Every structure is written in C-alpha cells, then in structure tokens.
Amino acid sequence: MSERERGQMEMKSKVLITGGTGYLGKRLVKASLGQGHETYVLYRPEIGVDIEKVQMLLSFKEQGAHLVQGSFNDRQSLVNAVRLVDVVICAISGVHIRSHQILLQLKLVDAIKEAGNVKRFLPSEFGTDPAKMENAMEPGRVTFDDKMVVRKAIEDAGIPFTYVSANCFAGYFLGGLCQPGHIIPSREHVSILGSGEEKAIYVDEDDIATYTIMAVDDPRTLNKTLYILPPRNILSQREVVQIWEKLIGKELRKTSISSEEFLASMREQDYAEQVGLTHYYHVCFEGCLTKFEIGDEGEEASKLYPKVKYTTVEEYMKRYL
C-alpha cells in the first residue's frame, strides 16, 4: 500500500448504518465504534413498542453512537441522515423467512444521490455474490435479481461503492452442520447433502462486520467486491461434521439426501422456505461459492487484512459443547 493510500485510511470516515438493530447490523455498529469511526444509527419513528430494539439503540448510544431518526417512507429524513456522514452501510434484511426488503434500498440510493456527499455506499449484500448467480434457480434467484437491480441503480447514479460477499453466516450453517432448518448441532445424526464434498466458506458474523468496516476507507476496495474467504474455513460439509465429531469424541450416524430428494421436498414448502432452500442447494449440492476466480473487480479480505485473527470453524463450533 502506498503512503498516500495509508494516509487516506488513517482518516476515519463518519459511518451511517441502516438496519443497525438486525442480526448483522448490530455487529456492524459494534465494529464501527470499535474501529474508531463516528457512528450513526438510523432508527424508524414507527419502531413503536419494540422494547428490545429500543434498548439496543440506547445501548449503542451509551457506547458513543449517534441515533438518527429516519424512515424509508420519508425521503427527506433519509437525505438529512445521509448528509451527516461519509459512508453509508445498509444491513436491512434480505432473507425471505424474516423480511425481504432488498428493493427498499432504491429509496436509499435516491437519497444518497440527492445528498451528493457520500464517498462510499455498502448495500445489503453479505452473502453469495449475486453477479455470479445469473443461472440460479427459481424461486431463490429473486434474492440475486433484486440485489443486481440495486447494484445497477447505484452504478447508474455514479455512487462510489463496495459490495461485500461474506458467503455462509456461521451461525446458520455451522450451527446446523450445514443442514437447513437446524441451528444447533446434533450429537446423534446428520443428513449429508449430496456427496457432502462440495466446498463452502463459513464466516463468523463478527468477523464479517470487522472486515466490512475495515474496507470502508480502504482505496483498494473502492468500486470493487470484497470477498471474505478465510482460508482455514473453506470446507466441505463432511469436513465440518468431522470437526464436530472430533470435538464431541463421537461419530454421528449419517444418512444421505440426493439432489432429487432435496428438490422434491423443497417444493412442498411455502415460498419463503423455498427461496432459502434454493440457496442451500446451490451452495451444498453445486459448490457455487468456490467455482470462480476473483478477478480484477474483487479483493479478498484475509489477504488485504492479514492481521485480523479470524475465527476458525473449530473455534466457532466449540461454543456448542
């Protein structure tokens, strides 16, 4: 890195986080504050009596964050919030089993364009790179299609960006030994998806937040995709299961689910479940996360920030003992 680039990184941006009380959002707030950024958290006036979110916001405030009232239904409030900062990070939900709100970001894109002061926008991505999923199946492809709509709006508006592809959230995948519908690892049985040999990438959610915040002022990630690929965490389902078996000192009983069986059972679920299961199919049966090379339009987080001690799969899974 040049002296000029290093100097740019030492000047900490002011950061606005939308979706700050969510699963990843709360971690982004913590990481932003921890790395010394003046941090603003957008909260909706329609938060009502959601006491858990209110108390979380107050805890952010106690830690030094600024709370900013704003709504995606009030354009001027978004513009006013955006004008307070240099960087905007959106962490609103893109998961259908929760609330799929990806296209709401188009309102945020409009506000950023009107404000005219933002030097970096990081939209709500954080999973599989949608640009690599043009051949994804229905109905799961809606997630990737919507994210690409937002990307096009960002780039058409000339807004500087960084996209973050964090792959598999460890809590969802490792907690269930890569089985959909499970978030606590069994000590008795596991269903192996296909051969169980396709590789995926598992990342601690706190590490996702750490790498994301490190990227916001890094000129090397400007107008690029940041891929989070911790090398020790690129494993197959069978390797994940072996790590768990070693930790508990016991071999699990295993059954296999073929791709045909998986797809047949998926079609019996409601729409939101089908969307999520389609993503599992691409990851676990096709190995979509590891079947491409990072080109000139991307950077890899663990190489950019080698001093970050990321959580390995084994370290993460010890919490379940």
Stockholm file with secondary structure:
# STOCKHOLM 1.0

chainA/1-321         MSERERGQMEMKSKVLITGGTGYLGKRLVKASLGQGHETYVLYRPEIGVDIEKVQMLLSFKEQGAHLVQGSFNDRQSLVNAVRLVDVVICAISGVHIRSHQILLQLKLVDAIKEAGNVKRFLPSEFGTDPAKMENAMEPGRVTFDDKMVVRKAIEDAGIPFTYVSANCFAGYFLGGLCQPGHIIPSREHVSILGSGEEKAIYVDEDDIATYTIMAVDDPRTLNKTLYILPPRNILSQREVVQIWEKLIGKELRKTSISSEEFLASMREQDYAEQVGLTHYYHVCFEGCLTKFEIGDEGEEASKLYPKVKYTTVEEYMKRYL
#=GR chainA/1-321 SS CCHHHHHHHHSCCCEEEESTTSTTHHHHHHHHHHTTCCEEEEECGGGTTCHHHHHHHHHHHHTTCEEEECBTTBHHHHHHHHTTCSEEEECCCCCTTTCCCGGGHHHHHHHHHHHCCCSEEECSCCSSCGGGCTTCCTTTHHHHHHHHHHHHHHHHTTCCBEEEECCEEHHHHTTTTTCTTCCSCCSSEEEEETTSCCEEEEECHHHHHHHHHHHTTCGGGTTEEEECCCGGGEEEHHHHHHHHHHHHTSCCEEEEECHHHHHHHHTTSCHHHHHHHHHHIIIIITCGGGSSCCCTTEEEHHHHCTTCCCCCHHHHHGGGC
#=GC SS_cons         CCHHHHHHHHSCCCEEEESTTSTTHHHHHHHHHHTTCCEEEEECGGGTTCHHHHHHHHHHHHTTCEEEECBTTBHHHHHHHHTTCSEEEECCCCCTTTCCCGGGHHHHHHHHHHHCCCSEEECSCCSSCGGGCTTCCTTTHHHHHHHHHHHHHHHHTTCCBEEEECCEEHHHHTTTTTCTTCCSCCSSEEEEETTSCCEEEEECHHHHHHHHHHHTTCGGGTTEEEECCCGGGEEEHHHHHHHHHHHHTSCCEEEEECHHHHHHHHTTSCHHHHHHHHHHIIIIITCGGGSSCCCTTEEEHHHHCTTCCCCCHHHHHGGGC
//
